[in-house]
């Protein structure tokens, strides 16, 4: 590993440390992914599926709002883990899935 590569790695680790020490009211999925050492896609899926309590906020980056996770939810996740997967909606006691 070259000296330049080692310095880049140290800079990346320092950014992670700074992010971990900075308390924000709201975190992006990218920030949460870095803090939890998960892929950003995974955090977005947890938010979409209701496994993490998240909100959609206008991000200023196009027509689609972005997920944000509160600091309180991040603390809840660290204490309790993911929320259970919600059950599919039922209509008149029957599942919405069709039998094939």
ChimeraX attribute file (.defattr): number of C-alpha atoms within 10 A of each C-alpha:
attribute: neighborCount
match mode: 1-to-1
recipient: residues
	/A:1	5
	/A:2	6
	/A:3	8
	/A:4	9
	/A:5	10
	/A:6	11
	/A:7	11
	/A:8	11
	/A:9	12
	/A:10	12
	/A:11	12
	/A:12	11
	/A:13	12
	/A:14	12
	/A:15	13
	/A:16	16
	/A:17	12
	/A:18	10
	/A:19	15
	/A:20	15
	/A:21	9
	/A:22	8
	/A:23	10
	/A:24	11
	/A:25	9
	/A:26	18
	/A:27	18
	/A:28	19
	/A:29	23
	/A:30	17
	/A:31	18
	/A:32	23
	/A:33	17
	/A:34	17
	/A:35	14
	/A:36	15
	/A:37	10
	/A:38	12
	/A:39	13
	/A:40	17
	/A:41	12
	/A:42	12
	/A:43	24
	/A:44	22
	/A:45	13
	/A:46	18
	/A:47	19
	/A:48	15
	/A:49	14
	/A:50	15
	/A:51	18
	/A:52	23
	/A:53	20
	/A:54	23
	/A:55	14
	/A:56	13
	/A:57	12
	/A:58	12
	/A:59	13
	/A:60	9
	/A:61	8
	/A:62	8
	/A:63	8
	/A:64	11
	/A:65	13
	/A:66	17
	/A:67	21
	/A:68	23
	/A:69	21
	/A:70	18
	/A:71	15
	/A:72	13
	/A:73	15
	/A:74	20
	/A:75	11
	/A:76	15
	/A:77	16
	/A:78	11
	/A:79	9
	/A:80	9
	/A:81	12
	/A:82	14
	/A:83	14
	/A:84	10
	/A:85	11
	/A:86	9
	/A:87	7
	/A:88	9
	/A:89	11
	/A:90	10
	/A:91	8
	/A:92	7
	/A:93	7
	/A:94	9
	/A:95	12
	/A:96	11
	/A:97	9
	/A:98	6
	/A:99	5
	/A:100	3
